[in-house]
Amino acid sequence: MRGRAGFAIHGRGPRGSDGCIVPTDFNMVQVIYALVKGRETAGNPAPTLAVVAIGDLDSIERRIRQWAETA
């Protein structure tokens, strides 16, 4: 957004975040980490992640499942 890059995805801390992506459910952080690590272990580079601001969490979970199927 607005030319920024290099965002991290992490759990909540006492300070919150300085613009990083902080899912409300830390399990999602662990799922994303496992998917990226699995691709790297298989010799596939981690894909560029697109951040989409939507209110439909089911859509996000469907995308993660689809991504996991291609890993």
C-alpha distances in whole Angstrom, upper triangle without the diagonal:
4,5,6,8,11,10,14,15,18,21,21,23,25,22,19,16,14,10,11,12,16,17,20,23,23,25,22,21,24,24,20,22,25,24,22,25,27,26,26,30,30,29,26,23,20,18,14,13,10,9,10,11,14,18,20,20,23,20,18,22,23,20,21,25,24,23,25,28,27,27
4,6,9,12,13,16,18,21,23,24,25,27,23,21,18,15,12,14,15,19,21,24,26,26,28,25,24,27,27,24,25,29,27,25,28,31,29,29,32,33,32,29,25,23,21,17,16,14,13,14,14,18,21,23,24,26,24,22,26,27,24,25,29,28,26,29,31,30,30
4,7,10,11,15,18,21,24,24,26,27,24,22,18,16,13,14,16,19,22,25,27,27,29,25,24,27,27,23,24,28,26,24,26,29,27,27,30,31,29,26,23,21,19,15,15,13,13,15,16,20,23,25,25,28,25,23,26,27,24,25,28,27,25,28,31,29,28
4,7,8,12,14,17,20,21,22,24,21,19,15,12,10,11,13,16,19,22,24,24,26,23,21,24,24,21,21,25,24,21,24,27,25,24,28,29,28,25,21,19,18,14,13,13,12,14,15,19,22,24,24,26,24,22,25,26,23,23,27,26,24,26,29,28,27
4,6,9,12,15,19,20,21,23,21,19,15,13,10,10,12,15,18,21,23,22,24,21,18,21,21,18,18,22,21,18,20,23,21,21,24,26,24,21,18,15,14,11,11,11,11,14,16,19,22,24,23,25,23,20,23,24,21,21,25,24,21,24,26,25,24
4,6,10,13,16,18,19,21,19,17,13,12,10,9,11,14,16,20,21,20,21,19,16,19,19,16,16,19,18,16,18,21,19,18,22,23,22,20,16,14,14,11,11,12,12,15,17,20,23,24,23,25,24,20,23,24,21,20,24,24,21,22,25,24,22
4,7,10,13,14,16,18,16,14,10,9,7,5,7,10,13,16,18,17,18,16,13,16,17,14,14,18,17,15,17,20,20,19,22,24,23,21,18,15,14,12,10,11,10,13,14,18,20,21,20,23,21,18,20,22,19,18,22,22,20,21,25,23,22
4,6,10,12,13,16,15,12,9,10,9,5,6,8,11,14,15,14,15,13,10,13,14,11,11,15,15,13,15,18,18,17,20,22,22,20,17,14,14,13,11,12,11,15,16,19,20,21,19,22,21,17,19,21,19,17,21,22,19,20,23,23,21
4,7,10,12,15,15,12,10,11,10,6,5,6,8,11,12,10,12,10,7,10,11,9,9,13,13,12,14,17,17,17,20,22,22,20,17,14,14,13,11,12,11,14,14,17,18,19,16,19,18,14,16,18,16,14,18,19,17,17,21,21,19
4,7,9,12,12,10,9,11,11,8,7,5,7,10,10,8,10,9,6,9,11,10,10,13,15,14,15,18,19,19,21,23,24,22,20,17,18,17,14,16,14,17,17,19,20,20,17,20,20,16,17,20,19,16,19,21,19,19,23,23,21
4,6,10,11,9,9,12,13,10,9,6,7,8,8,5,9,9,7,9,12,12,12,14,16,16,17,20,21,22,23,26,27,25,23,20,21,20,17,19,16,18,18,19,19,20,17,20,21,17,17,21,20,18,20,23,21,21,24,25,23
4,7,8,6,7,11,12,10,10,6,8,8,9,8,12,12,10,13,15,15,15,18,20,20,21,24,25,25,27,29,30,29,27,23,24,23,20,21,18,19,18,20,20,21,18,21,22,19,20,23,23,20,23,26,24,24,28,29,27
4,5,5,8,11,13,12,12,9,12,11,13,11,15,15,13,15,18,18,18,20,23,22,23,26,27,27,29,31,32,31,29,25,26,25,23,23,21,23,22,23,23,25,22,25,26,23,23,27,26,24,27,29,27,27,31,32,30
4,6,9,12,14,14,15,12,15,14,15,14,18,19,17,19,22,22,21,24,26,26,26,30,31,31,32,35,36,34,32,29,30,28,26,26,24,25,24,25,25,27,25,28,29,26,26,30,29,27,30,33,31,31,35,35,33
4,6,9,11,12,14,12,15,14,17,16,20,20,17,20,23,22,22,25,27,26,27,30,31,30,32,35,35,34,31,28,29,27,25,25,22,24,22,24,24,27,25,28,29,26,27,30,29,27,31,33,31,31,35,35,33
4,7,9,9,10,8,11,11,14,13,17,17,15,18,20,19,19,23,24,23,25,28,29,28,31,33,33,32,29,26,26,24,21,22,19,20,18,21,21,23,21,24,25,22,23,27,26,24,27,29,28,28,32,32,31
4,6,6,8,7,11,12,15,14,17,16,14,17,20,18,18,22,23,22,23,26,27,26,29,31,31,29,26,23,23,21,19,19,16,18,17,19,20,22,21,24,24,21,23,26,24,23,26,28,26,27,30,30,29
4,6,9,10,14,15,18,17,21,19,17,20,22,20,20,24,24,23,24,28,28,27,30,32,32,30,26,23,23,21,19,19,16,18,17,20,21,24,23,26,25,22,25,27,26,24,28,29,27,28,32,32,30
4,7,9,12,14,17,17,20,18,16,19,21,18,19,22,23,21,23,26,26,26,29,31,30,28,25,21,21,18,16,15,12,14,14,17,18,21,20,23,22,19,22,25,23,22,26,27,24,26,29,29,28
4,6,10,12,15,14,17,14,12,16,17,14,15,19,19,17,20,23,22,22,25,27,27,25,22,18,18,16,13,13,11,13,13,16,18,20,18,21,20,17,19,22,20,19,23,24,21,23,26,26,24
4,6,10,12,11,14,11,10,13,14,12,13,17,17,16,18,21,21,21,24,26,26,23,21,17,17,15,12,11,9,11,11,13,15,16,15,18,17,14,16,18,17,15,19,20,18,20,23,23,22
4,6,9,8,11,10,8,12,13,12,13,16,17,17,19,21,22,23,25,27,27,25,23,19,19,18,14,15,12,13,13,14,15,16,14,17,17,14,15,19,18,16,19,21,20,20,24,24,23
4,5,6,9,7,7,10,11,11,13,15,16,16,18,20,21,22,25,26,27,25,23,19,19,18,15,15,12,13,12,13,13,14,11,14,14,11,12,16,15,14,17,19,18,18,22,23,22
4,6,9,8,9,12,13,13,15,18,18,19,21,23,24,26,27,29,30,28,27,23,23,22,18,18,15,15,14,14,13,14,11,14,16,13,14,17,17,16,18,21,20,21,24,25,25
4,5,6,7,9,10,12,13,15,16,18,19,21,22,24,25,27,28,27,25,22,22,22,18,19,16,17,16,16,15,15,11,13,15,13,12,16,16,14,16,19,19,18,22,23,22
4,5,5,7,9,10,11,13,14,16,17,18,20,21,23,25,26,25,24,20,21,21,18,19,17,18,18,18,18,18,14,16,18,14,14,17,17,15,17,20,19,18,21,23,21
4,5,5,6,9,10,10,12,14,15,16,19,20,21,22,25,23,23,19,20,21,18,19,18,19,19,19,18,17,14,15,16,13,12,15,16,13,14,17,16,15,18,20,19
4,5,5,6,8,10,11,12,14,15,17,18,20,21,23,21,20,17,17,17,14,15,14,15,16,16,16,15,11,12,13,10,9,13,12,9,12,15,14,13,16,18,17
4,6,5,6,9,10,11,12,14,16,17,18,20,21,20,19,15,16,16,13,15,14,16,17,18,18,18,14,16,16,13,12,15,14,11,14,17,15,14,18,19,17
4,6,5,6,9,10,10,12,14,15,16,18,20,19,18,15,17,18,15,18,17,19,20,21,21,20,16,17,18,15,13,16,15,12,14,17,15,13,17,18,16
4,5,5,6,9,10,10,12,14,15,17,19,17,17,14,15,16,14,16,16,17,19,19,20,18,15,15,15,12,10,13,12,8,10,13,11,9,13,15,13
4,5,5,6,9,10,11,12,14,16,17,15,14,11,12,12,10,13,13,15,17,18,19,18,15,15,15,11,11,13,11,8,10,12,10,9,13,14,12
4,5,5,6,8,10,11,12,14,16,14,13,10,12,14,12,15,15,18,20,21,22,21,18,19,19,15,14,17,15,11,13,15,12,11,15,15,13
4,6,5,6,9,10,10,12,14,13,13,11,13,15,14,17,18,20,22,23,24,23,19,19,19,16,14,16,15,11,12,14,12,9,13,14,11
4,6,5,6,9,10,11,13,11,11,9,10,13,12,15,16,18,21,22,23,21,18,18,17,14,13,14,12,9,10,11,8,6,10,10,7
4,5,5,6,9,10,11,9,8,6,8,10,10,14,15,18,21,22,24,23,20,20,19,16,15,16,14,11,13,13,10,9,12,11,8
4,5,5,6,9,10,10,9,8,11,14,14,17,19,22,24,26,27,26,23,23,22,19,18,19,17,14,15,16,13,11,14,13,10
4,5,5,6,9,9,10,9,12,15,15,19,20,23,26,26,28,26,23,23,22,19,18,18,16,13,14,14,11,9,11,11,7
4,5,5,6,5,6,6,9,12,13,17,19,22,25,26,28,26,23,23,22,19,18,18,16,13,14,14,10,9,11,9,6
4,5,5,5,6,6,10,13,14,18,20,23,26,28,30,29,26,26,25,22,21,21,19,16,17,17,14,13,15,13,9
4,5,7,9,10,13,17,18,22,24,27,29,31,32,31,28,28,27,24,23,23,21,18,18,19,15,14,15,14,10
4,6,9,10,13,17,18,22,24,27,30,31,33,31,28,28,26,24,23,22,20,18,18,17,14,13,13,12,8
4,7,9,12,15,18,21,24,27,30,31,34,32,30,29,28,25,24,24,21,19,20,19,16,15,16,13,10
4,6,9,12,14,18,21,23,27,28,30,29,27,26,24,22,22,21,18,17,17,16,13,13,14,11,8
4,6,9,12,15,18,21,25,26,29,28,26,26,24,21,21,21,18,16,18,17,13,14,15,12,10
4,7,8,12,15,18,21,23,25,24,22,23,21,18,18,18,15,13,15,15,11,12,14,12,9
4,6,9,12,15,19,20,23,22,21,21,18,16,17,17,13,12,15,13,10,12,14,11,10
4,7,10,13,16,18,21,21,20,21,18,15,17,17,14,13,16,15,12,14,16,14,14
4,6,10,13,15,18,18,16,17,15,12,14,15,11,11,14,13,11,13,16,14,14
4,6,10,12,15,15,15,16,13,11,14,14,11,12,15,14,12,15,18,16,17
4,7,9,13,13,13,15,12,10,13,14,12,12,16,16,14,17,20,19,19
4,6,10,10,11,13,10,9,13,13,11,13,16,16,15,18,20,20,21
4,7,9,10,13,11,10,14,15,14,15,18,18,18,21,23,23,24
4,6,8,10,9,9,12,13,13,15,17,18,18,21,23,23,24
4,6,9,9,9,12,14,14,16,18,19,20,22,24,25,26
4,5,5,7,9,10,11,13,15,16,17,19,21,22,24
4,5,5,6,9,10,11,13,14,15,17,19,20,21
4,5,5,6,9,10,11,12,14,15,17,19,20
4,5,5,6,9,10,11,12,14,15,17,19
4,5,5,6,9,10,11,12,14,16,17
4,5,5,6,9,10,10,12,15,15
4,5,5,6,9,10,11,13,14
4,5,5,6,9,10,11,12
4,5,5,6,9,10,11
4,5,5,6,9,10
4,5,5,7,9
4,5,5,6
4,5,5
4,6
4
